[in-house]
Amino acid sequence: MTRARIMPFVALEGSTLLAGLANGVSMVALPWLVLDITGRADAAGLVALISGVPTLLASLFSGTLVDTLGRRRTSVFSDLMSAVSVAAIPIVALTTGLTFTWVLVLAVLGAVFDPAGVTARESMLTGVSQATGMRLERVNGIHEAVWGLAFLVGPAVGAGLIATVGVEQAFWAMAVAFIASAVLLAFVHVPGAGRPLYDNRPYFWAGTIDGLKLVFGDAPLRTVVLLSTGVVGFAYPVIGIVLPVIYQANDDPVGLGAIVMAFSLGGVVGALLYSSFGHQTHPRGTFAVSLWGAALSLVVFAIWPETGVMVAAGFAGGILLGPMNPIINLALQRRTPESMRGRAMGVVTAFAYGVYPIGYFVAGLLVEAYDVRTALTAFAVGSVLLALAASVAPSLRRLDEQPLDVTSVDVAA
């Protein structure tokens, strides 16, 4: 493969890595900043909760924005606005002074723009495959591995920045990363990345409804989206709420970090394995196995909550779960028209962003009303039921069908 052909893919994944790293740093820096200002943990939680609402709404409409403005333009716009929102924090600190209200407003502003960038990048993967000659399985696997790597490394980078230069300076680093990501996107000239044809631009509200109808009107897509959303709803609350309760009680943040990193690293490895061997597998079977990866990890957590065991189970489960997102991308790429790809991707992003706060809330209720073992058991049972459903769902057989004729490009490079 020539350098010219591979350059768009390298630029896209470089952009994905930089934007993911910036968001990963924010996961640590933003709550740290709130704690610095208020000294209250509930204030940090309030910022996360309130900023989650615009994230959900923006996710739902991001696909229509992508199909209206174009994929590359939307990605660049999203990154530049994210840069503005994070750079505003140290600027306000140097001028009027930071308050909790200022941080909340700027956190909400940043949350609005992130989903459009995620959706736009994923919508360009089909064009990258066409431009480079790489299989879709390989493109999807590498993309999800890069995204997972960014969120694996980002929080550690954030902690290092806070320790060395201070939390406010960490936001300057995020701004630089977002700007560099936008610059790299200028080199992503692939089929479908440019401005859509005028006749195909959807009306904003109607376009969003069209995306929902497209995904939920197709039985295999509907099943994949609902089951994968369930995985997010069961697995994320265990990692984000239940395990922290256990390890905070034991004053063992290192143990918690080891489990989370093992699970994340396993996901990166699983996505990379899929990028190499996914074309030799059946999407239906691999998707079911990925859900069993999440289920078996949670079962082990519930039965044997010992750090070493959970680290091993998390890593193994992460490897099995790694192909899930690449297969979701593949199903959307094979079963949706190119001109509506952004809207279809936006639906998936919205459901993922929408379900995990609900799972966090339920996890908190279970822990408070009962105990952590009950919460772990409940989420493990739910994950097993999802994996069983994926193993027997008749509609998923159609994932193995030959791709539909939906890849004709009606947008510019």
C-alpha positions in Angstrom: 0.0 0.0 0.0 1.5 3.4 -1.0 2.0 6.2 1.4 -0.5 8.4 -0.4 -3.2 5.7 0.0 -2.6 5.1 3.7 -2.3 8.8 4.7 -6.0 9.5 5.1 -6.4 6.6 7.5 -3.3 7.6 9.5 -4.6 11.2 9.7 -8.1 10.0 10.8 -6.7 7.7 13.5 -4.2 10.4 14.6 -7.1 12.7 15.0 -9.1 10.1 16.9 -6.2 9.5 19.3 -5.7 13.1 20.0 -9.4 13.9 20.6 -9.7 10.8 22.7 -6.6 11.7 24.8 -8.1 15.2 25.4 -11.4 13.7 26.6 -9.5 11.2 28.7 -7.6 14.0 30.4 -10.9 15.8 31.0 -12.3 12.8 32.9 -9.7 13.4 35.6 -9.1 17.2 35.3 -12.7 18.4 35.4 -13.7 16.7 38.6 -10.4 17.6 40.2 -11.0 21.3 39.3 -14.5 21.2 40.8 -13.1 19.7 44.0 -10.4 22.4 44.1 -13.1 25.1 43.8 -15.8 23.7 46.0 -14.3 21.0 48.1 -17.4 18.9 47.6 -17.7 15.5 45.9 -21.4 16.0 45.2 -20.6 19.1 43.2 -18.3 17.1 40.9 -21.1 14.5 40.5 -23.6 17.3 39.7 -21.3 18.6 36.9 -21.2 15.1 35.4 -25.0 14.7 35.7 -25.9 18.1 34.2 -23.4 17.9 31.4 -24.7 14.4 30.6 -28.1 15.8 29.5 -26.8 18.0 26.6 -24.4 15.1 25.6 -27.4 12.8 25.2 -29.4 15.3 23.1 -26.3 16.3 21.1 -25.7 12.6 20.4 -29.2 12.1 19.1 -29.0 15.0 16.6 -25.3 14.7 15.8 -25.9 12.3 12.9 -28.2 14.7 11.2 -25.6 17.4 11.5 -23.0 15.1 10.0 -25.2 14.3 7.0 -26.1 17.9 6.6 -22.7 19.7 6.9 -20.5 16.9 5.8 -18.3 14.5 7.8 -14.9 16.2 7.6 -16.3 19.7 8.2 -18.4 18.5 11.2 -15.3 16.8 12.7 -13.2 19.9 12.4 -15.9 22.1 13.8 -16.5 19.8 16.7 -12.8 19.7 17.6 -12.3 23.5 17.3 -15.3 24.2 19.5 -14.1 21.6 22.0 -10.8 23.4 22.0 -12.5 26.7 22.7 -14.6 25.2 25.6 -11.5 23.8 27.4 -9.2 26.8 26.7 -11.9 29.0 28.2 -11.4 27.5 31.6 -7.8 28.8 32.2 -8.7 32.1 30.4 -11.6 32.7 32.8 -9.3 31.7 35.7 -6.8 34.4 34.6 -9.4 37.1 34.1 -12.6 37.1 36.1 -11.7 34.1 38.2 -13.2 30.6 38.1 -16.4 29.8 40.0 -18.5 26.6 40.1 -21.0 28.2 37.8 -18.4 29.0 35.2 -17.0 25.4 35.3 -20.6 24.0 34.9 -21.4 26.2 31.9 -18.1 25.4 30.1 -18.5 21.7 30.9 -21.9 21.7 29.3 -20.6 23.6 26.3 -17.8 21.0 25.8 -20.3 18.2 26.2 -22.4 19.5 23.3 -19.7 19.2 20.7 -18.0 15.9 21.4 -20.7 13.5 20.0 -20.7 15.1 16.6 -17.0 14.5 16.2 -17.3 10.9 17.3 -20.1 10.3 14.9 -18.4 12.0 12.0 -15.2 10.1 12.3 -17.0 6.8 12.4 -19.0 7.8 9.4 -15.8 8.2 7.4 -14.6 4.7 8.0 -16.3 3.3 4.9 -14.6 5.9 2.8 -11.3 5.1 4.4 -11.8 1.4 3.5 -12.5 2.3 -0.1 -9.6 4.7 -0.4 -7.0 2.4 1.2 -8.3 -1.0 0.0 -8.3 -2.2 3.6 -11.1 -4.5 4.7 -13.9 -2.9 6.8 -13.2 -5.4 9.6 -9.6 -4.2 9.8 -10.5 -0.5 9.6 -13.2 -0.8 12.3 -11.0 -2.9 14.6 -8.0 -0.5 14.4 -10.3 2.6 14.9 -11.9 1.1 18.0 -8.5 0.0 19.4 -7.1 3.6 18.9 -10.2 5.0 20.7 -9.8 2.5 23.5 -6.1 3.3 23.8 -6.8 7.0 24.1 -9.2 6.5 27.0 -6.8 4.0 28.6 -3.9 6.5 28.5 -5.8 9.8 28.8 -6.6 9.7 32.5 -3.0 8.8 33.4 -1.8 11.7 31.3 -4.3 13.9 33.0 -3.1 12.8 36.4 0.5 13.5 35.3 -0.3 17.0 34.1 -2.1 17.9 37.3 0.9 16.7 39.3 3.5 18.5 37.3 1.9 21.7 35.8 -1.4 22.0 37.7 -5.0 21.4 36.8 -5.6 24.6 35.0 -2.6 24.1 32.7 -4.0 20.7 31.9 -6.9 22.4 30.0 -4.4 24.2 27.8 -2.9 20.8 26.9 -6.4 19.6 26.0 -7.0 22.6 23.8 -3.7 22.0 21.9 -4.7 18.3 21.4 -8.1 19.3 20.0 -6.6 21.8 17.6 -4.0 19.3 16.4 -6.8 16.8 15.9 -8.7 19.3 13.7 -5.5 20.0 11.6 -5.0 16.3 10.9 -8.6 16.0 9.7 -7.8 18.4 6.9 -5.8 15.5 5.3 -8.7 13.0 5.4 -9.8 13.2 1.7 -11.7 10.0 1.2 -15.0 9.2 -0.5 -17.9 10.5 1.5 -15.9 12.9 3.7 -16.9 16.1 1.9 -19.9 18.2 1.5 -23.2 16.2 0.8 -25.1 16.8 -2.4 -27.7 19.5 -1.8 -30.7 17.2 -2.7 -29.6 14.7 0.0 -29.3 17.2 2.9 -31.9 16.3 5.5 -34.1 18.7 7.5 -32.7 18.8 11.0 -35.7 17.3 13.0 -36.9 15.1 10.2 -33.4 13.8 9.6 -33.1 12.7 13.2 -36.4 10.8 13.0 -35.3 9.2 9.7 -32.2 7.9 11.5 -34.3 6.4 14.3 -36.6 4.8 11.7 -33.7 3.5 9.7 -32.0 1.7 12.7 -35.2 0.4 14.4 -36.9 -0.5 11.2 -34.1 -3.1 10.4 -34.4 -6.1 12.7 -30.6 -7.0 12.8 -29.6 -3.4 13.5 -32.4 -3.0 16.1 -31.2 -6.1 17.9 -27.5 -5.2 17.8 -28.2 -1.7 19.1 -30.5 -2.8 21.9 -28.2 -5.6 23.1 -25.0 -3.5 22.9 -26.8 -0.7 24.7 -27.6 -3.2 27.4 -24.0 -4.2 27.8 -23.1 -0.5 28.4 -26.0 -0.3 30.9 -24.7 -3.3 32.9 -20.9 -3.2 32.6 -20.2 0.5 33.0 -22.0 0.9 36.3 -20.1 -1.9 37.8 -16.8 -0.3 36.8 -17.9 3.3 37.6 -19.9 2.8 40.8 -19.9 -0.7 42.4 -16.2 -1.4 42.2 -15.2 2.1 43.5 -17.5 1.6 46.5 -15.7 -1.7 47.3 -12.2 -0.3 46.8 -12.8 3.0 48.6 -14.0 1.1 51.6 -10.7 -0.9 51.5 -8.7 2.3 50.8 -7.2 0.6 47.7 -7.3 2.8 44.7 -4.4 0.9 43.1 -6.5 -2.3 43.0 -9.3 -0.5 41.4 -7.0 1.1 38.8 -5.5 -2.3 38.0 -9.0 -3.8 37.3 -10.1 -0.9 35.1 -6.8 -0.8 33.2 -6.9 -4.6 32.7 -10.4 -4.4 31.3 -9.6 -1.5 29.0 -6.3 -3.0 27.8 -8.2 -6.3 27.1 -10.6 -4.3 25.0 -7.8 -2.7 22.9 -6.2 -6.2 22.4 -9.6 -7.6 21.4 -10.3 -4.9 18.8 -6.8 -5.3 17.3 -7.3 -9.1 17.1 -10.6 -8.5 15.3 -8.9 -6.1 12.9 -6.6 -8.9 11.8 -8.9 -11.9 11.9 -12.4 -10.5 11.8 -12.9 -11.1 8.1 -12.4 -14.9 8.8 -15.3 -14.9 11.4 -19.1 -14.7 11.3 -20.3 -11.4 12.6 -23.3 -13.0 14.4 -21.1 -15.5 16.3 -18.4 -13.0 17.2 -21.0 -10.5 18.4 -22.5 -13.2 20.7 -19.1 -14.1 22.0 -18.3 -10.5 22.8 -21.4 -10.2 24.9 -20.4 -13.4 26.8 -17.1 -11.7 27.5 -18.8 -8.9 29.4 -21.2 -11.4 31.1 -18.4 -13.8 32.3 -16.3 -11.0 33.7 -19.2 -9.7 35.8 -20.1 -13.3 36.9 -16.5 -13.7 38.2 -16.6 -10.3 39.9 -19.8 -11.4 41.7 -18.6 -14.8 42.7 -14.9 -14.1 43.5 -14.3 -10.4 44.3 -10.6 -10.7 44.8 -8.3 -8.2 43.1 -6.0 -10.7 41.3 -8.9 -12.7 40.0 -10.8 -9.7 38.9 -7.8 -8.3 37.0 -7.5 -11.6 35.1 -11.2 -11.8 34.5 -11.4 -8.2 33.4 -8.5 -8.6 30.9 -10.0 -11.8 29.4 -13.5 -10.3 29.3 -12.1 -7.2 27.7 -10.5 -9.2 24.9 -13.7 -11.0 24.2 -15.7 -7.8 24.3 -13.3 -5.9 22.1 -14.9 -6.9 18.8 -18.4 -5.6 19.8 -18.0 -2.0 18.6 -16.2 -2.9 15.3 -19.1 -5.3 14.6 -21.7 -2.6 15.3 -19.8 -0.4 12.9 -19.7 -3.2 10.3 -23.5 -3.8 10.6 -24.3 -0.1 10.1 -21.9 0.1 7.2 -23.4 -2.9 5.5 -27.1 -2.2 6.2 -27.5 1.6 5.9 -27.3 3.9 2.8 -24.1 6.0 2.6 -26.1 9.2 2.5 -27.8 8.3 5.9 -24.7 6.8 7.6 -24.2 9.7 10.0 -27.8 9.6 11.2 -27.5 5.8 11.8 -24.3 6.2 13.7 -25.8 9.1 15.7 -28.6 6.8 17.0 -26.0 4.3 18.3 -24.0 7.0 20.0 -27.1 8.5 21.6 -28.3 5.2 23.1 -24.8 4.5 24.5 -24.6 8.0 26.1 -28.1 7.8 27.3 -28.1 4.4 29.1 -25.0 4.5 31.3 -26.2 7.4 33.5 -29.3 5.3 34.2 -27.2 2.3 35.0 -25.1 4.5 37.4 -28.3 5.6 39.1 -29.6 2.1 39.5 -26.2 0.8 40.7 -26.2 3.5 43.4 -29.7 2.6 44.5 -28.8 -1.1 44.7 -25.7 -0.5 46.7 -27.5 1.8 49.2 -30.6 -0.4 49.5 -28.8 -3.7 49.7 -25.0 -4.1 49.4 -22.3 -4.4 46.8 -22.6 -8.2 46.4 -26.3 -7.8 45.5 -25.5 -5.1 43.0 -22.8 -7.2 41.4 -25.1 -10.2 41.2 -27.9 -8.2 39.7 -25.7 -6.8 36.9 -24.0 -10.1 36.3 -27.4 -11.8 35.8 -28.5 -9.1 33.5 -25.4 -9.5 31.4 -25.9 -13.2 31.2 -29.4 -12.7 29.9 -28.1 -10.3 27.3 -25.5 -12.9 26.1 -28.2 -15.6 26.0 -30.4 -13.3 23.9 -27.5 -12.6 21.5 -26.9 -16.4 21.2 -30.5 -17.2 20.1 -31.9 -14.1 18.5 -33.1 -15.1 15.0 -32.6 -11.6 13.6 -28.9 -11.7 14.2 -28.5 -14.5 11.7 -28.9 -11.8 9.0 -25.7 -10.2 10.2 -23.9 -12.9 8.2 -25.7 -12.0 5.0 -23.8 -10.5 2.1 -23.6 -6.7 2.4 -26.6 -4.8 1.0 -25.9 -2.4 -2.0 -25.6 0.7 0.2 -22.1 1.9 -0.4 -22.5 4.1 -3.4 -21.1 7.5 -2.4 -23.2 10.6 -3.1 -21.0 13.0 -1.2 -17.7 14.5 -2.2 -14.2 13.5 -0.9 
